[in-house]
Amino acid sequence: MKKLMHKQEYRIILEIIGGIVLSIVINFVSISIGYTKYFYLDNFKKEYFIKLLGLPIYKIYNKIGTPILANMIFIGVICSILVVFLMELFIARKQRGATND
């Protein structure tokens, strides 16, 4: 039983890290797309916010960008929770399917 608990703890830690990495990639892609829109489509507005799911994650003011860390961290937490929940759900279904066979 102890060995199983250690496996589950390590698995959840890896899932949390995976969620953080996923949020980094999502934020990176969103900021890249936002910069592209700012420079090529919006003709250099004085102030421009890059939003993800309605939350501003990056502010461009006079061609200088500033991250809005609170919202980026919030997105990271949501991604981590979703990855842990979905992976544990998948593993539970897989284990239940293996016991029914």
C-alpha positions as CSV (number, residue, x, y, z in Angstrom):
1,M,0.0,0.0,0.0
2,K,2.8,2.4,0.8
3,K,4.5,1.7,-2.6
4,L,1.2,2.5,-4.4
5,M,0.9,5.8,-2.4
6,H,4.4,6.9,-3.5
7,K,3.6,6.1,-7.1
8,Q,0.4,8.2,-6.9
9,E,2.3,11.1,-5.2
10,Y,5.0,11.1,-7.9
11,R,2.4,10.8,-10.6
12,I,0.4,13.8,-9.3
13,I,3.6,15.8,-9.0
14,L,4.5,15.1,-12.6
15,E,0.9,15.9,-13.6
16,I,1.2,19.3,-11.9
17,I,4.5,20.0,-13.6
18,G,2.9,19.0,-16.9
19,G,0.1,21.5,-16.3
20,I,2.6,24.2,-15.6
21,V,4.5,23.4,-18.8
22,L,1.2,23.4,-20.7
23,S,0.3,26.8,-19.3
24,I,3.7,28.2,-20.3
25,V,3.2,27.0,-23.9
26,I,-0.3,28.4,-24.0
27,N,0.8,31.8,-22.7
28,F,3.8,31.9,-25.0
29,V,1.6,31.2,-28.1
30,S,-1.0,33.7,-27.0
31,I,1.6,36.4,-26.4
32,S,3.2,35.7,-29.8
33,I,-0.1,35.9,-31.6
34,G,-0.9,39.1,-29.7
35,Y,2.4,40.7,-30.7
36,T,1.7,39.8,-34.3
37,K,-1.7,41.3,-34.1
38,Y,-0.3,44.4,-32.4
39,F,2.5,45.1,-34.9
40,Y,0.8,44.0,-38.1
41,L,-3.0,44.4,-37.8
42,D,-3.7,47.1,-35.2
43,N,-1.3,49.8,-36.5
44,F,0.5,50.4,-33.2
45,K,-2.2,51.4,-30.7
46,K,-0.8,53.2,-27.7
47,E,-2.0,50.6,-25.3
48,Y,-2.9,47.0,-26.1
49,F,-3.9,44.1,-23.9
50,I,-3.4,40.5,-24.9
51,K,-6.2,38.4,-23.5
52,L,-6.6,34.7,-22.9
53,L,-10.1,33.5,-21.9
54,G,-11.1,37.1,-21.2
55,L,-8.2,37.6,-18.8
56,P,-5.5,40.2,-19.8
57,I,-2.2,38.3,-19.6
58,Y,0.1,40.9,-21.3
59,K,0.1,44.6,-21.7
60,I,1.9,46.4,-24.6
61,Y,2.3,50.1,-23.9
62,N,4.3,52.2,-26.4
63,K,5.8,49.1,-28.0
64,I,7.0,47.8,-24.6
65,G,5.5,44.6,-23.1
66,T,4.7,43.9,-19.5
67,P,3.3,40.6,-18.2
68,I,0.3,40.6,-15.9
69,L,1.7,37.8,-13.6
70,A,-1.4,37.3,-11.4
71,N,-3.5,36.3,-14.4
72,M,-0.7,34.2,-15.9
73,I,-0.3,32.3,-12.6
74,F,-4.1,31.8,-12.4
75,I,-4.1,30.3,-15.9
76,G,-1.2,28.0,-14.8
77,V,-3.2,26.8,-11.7
78,I,-6.2,26.1,-13.9
79,C,-4.1,24.2,-16.4
80,S,-2.5,22.1,-13.6
81,I,-5.8,21.3,-12.0
82,L,-7.3,20.3,-15.3
83,V,-4.3,18.1,-16.2
84,V,-4.4,16.3,-12.8
85,F,-8.1,15.8,-12.9
86,L,-8.2,14.5,-16.5
87,M,-5.2,12.2,-16.0
88,E,-6.5,10.8,-12.7
89,L,-9.9,10.2,-14.4
90,F,-8.2,8.5,-17.3
91,I,-6.1,6.3,-15.0
92,A,-9.1,5.4,-12.8
93,R,-11.1,4.4,-15.9
94,K,-8.2,2.3,-17.2
95,Q,-7.8,0.5,-13.8
96,R,-11.5,-0.1,-13.5
97,G,-11.6,-1.5,-17.1
98,A,-8.6,-3.8,-16.2
99,T,-10.4,-5.2,-13.2
100,N,-13.6,-5.9,-15.1
101,D,-11.8,-8.1,-17.7
